[in-house]
Amino acid sequence: MISTVFVFVICKLYLLKGYSRSRHEQSLLPNCLPISAHAHLFIGSGLRKHRKTYARISKKAIQHNLKNEQARLGANCELFAVVKADGYGHGAVEIAKVARDAGVTGFCVALLGEALELRQAGIREPILILGIVDVAYVAIIAAEKLSVTVGSLEWLKKAKLKMKNQNNSLRIHIALDTGMGRIGFRTVSELTEAENTVSDSKLFEFEGVYTHFATADESDETKFNKQLEIFNKLINKLKNKPRFIHVANSATALWHQQIPTNLVRYGIAMYGLNPSGHALISPVSLEPAMELISELIQVKEIQPGDTVSYGATYEATDCEWVGTIPIGYADGWRRSLQGQTVLVDGQRCEIIGRVCMDQCMIRLPKEYPVGTTVVLVGKSGTDQVTMEELAEHLDTINYEIICGITLRVPRIYV
Ligand SMILES: *Cc1c(COP(=O)(O)O)cnc(C)c1O
């Protein structure tokens, strides 16, 4: 009896481990487990895949978006694909591989852990970490040949101490805060001291210097030009120019192409979304890579006066067909999407009542069979629901929608 319980507990631990580690593809179920042979369909990535809700990611769209931008780049300019935040919710490793095949020469991430995930997946190209990493980790950054952002003298001095006795040098990009007010050097004197610290030490490899614009996606260019002026003033004070001098996120690459830069940090536009929402028209065609798909799991007719979902905020005025879809706010399908429409058979159907944690309900124009496809984001018939439309409904930006789709939703690559 006790040994049975023991085996059960061990199995549970393995299952939990398998679930937390298998993020997209692989099922890590140890085959010694005394559980049903079909368990792999339900546990780990299967835990998510058996539910008919998924994000469909088009590799072709990613390639299309990258090819378009690559064609616009100057001769000496490289394109790094930004795959932070799990590839903006698209799956960092998968997207990195697609981007690499499309000719991208490096990657940007925000966190050390994100960089290591790519290395572990066999990505050998340069990876720049855009965030500030705790100096405690400089040895592993150097050993993995990652490039790291330096935003202050204090960090650099601590890093120097930590790097003593290391065989590998630390590849650094100096960040200049020219108006974003986030990270980076702001004065010539600090920048000069940083350059001196880096230059007279074999512990560092001064690989790049960069800035980030706060308003590159706006039609008024006043603040943008002010930042650019400050940037130019600062880099002109450098005694030695590093290999990469870079300023361009997607918005800068799209709408300020003329600015000299030899590295583009291409994020949102690679995923096919306009960095400005609707504000500015993209000079290149952007093809959204992510669609969100589900299906009807129950269909019923309700009577006038019947209510739907928590709080009974929706009351039928007529005999109405209601469909239930297995997606909710725990999937990143936000609670305030009540009132938004989704597509069934090319027709707009309103989300009625509150979105629950795992499910939500829509009003159907007629009875549809269980299993009918529901397009939450994407095309159906001649109509299309876009990330921008959701962003507008939620009073946010497309970035936040795609990053918010949780890991419970499997990513299917086509
Ligand atoms: C996230 C990020 C980018 C990419 O921005 P997009 O708008 O998605 O292209 C570029 N540079 C820095 C510093 C970033 O943090």
The ligand as a Tripos MOL2 file, in Angstrom:
@<TRIPOS>MOLECULE
LIG
   15    15     1     0     0
SMALL
NO_CHARGES

@<TRIPOS>ATOM
      1 C1         11.6100   45.1870  -27.8620 C.3       1 LIG1
      2 C2         12.6880   46.0330  -28.4020 C.ar      1 LIG1
      3 C3         12.8480   46.1510  -29.7930 C.ar      1 LIG1
      4 C4         11.8680   45.6030  -30.7850 C.3       1 LIG1
      5 O1         10.8020   46.4950  -30.8980 O.3       1 LIG1
      6 P1          9.6640   46.3340  -31.9830 P.3       1 LIG1
      7 O2          8.8450   47.5420  -31.8300 O.co2     1 LIG1
      8 O3          8.9090   45.0930  -31.6220 O.co2     1 LIG1
      9 O4         10.3380   46.1980  -33.2970 O.co2     1 LIG1
     10 C5         13.9610   46.8520  -30.2470 C.ar      1 LIG1
     11 N1         14.8190   47.4230  -29.3870 N.ar      1 LIG1
     12 C6         14.6740   47.3560  -28.0440 C.ar      1 LIG1
     13 C7         15.6720   48.0180  -27.1690 C.3       1 LIG1
     14 C8         13.5900   46.6720  -27.5190 C.ar      1 LIG1
     15 O5         13.4380   46.6140  -26.1770 O.3       1 LIG1
@<TRIPOS>BOND
     1     1     2 1
     2     2     3 ar
     3     2    14 ar
     4     3     4 1
     5     3    10 ar
     6     4     5 1
     7     5     6 1
     8     6     7 2
     9     6     8 1
    10     6     9 1
    11    10    11 ar
    12    11    12 ar
    13    12    13 1
    14    12    14 ar
    15    14    15 1
@<TRIPOS>SUBSTRUCTURE
     1 LIG1         1 GROUP 0 **** ****
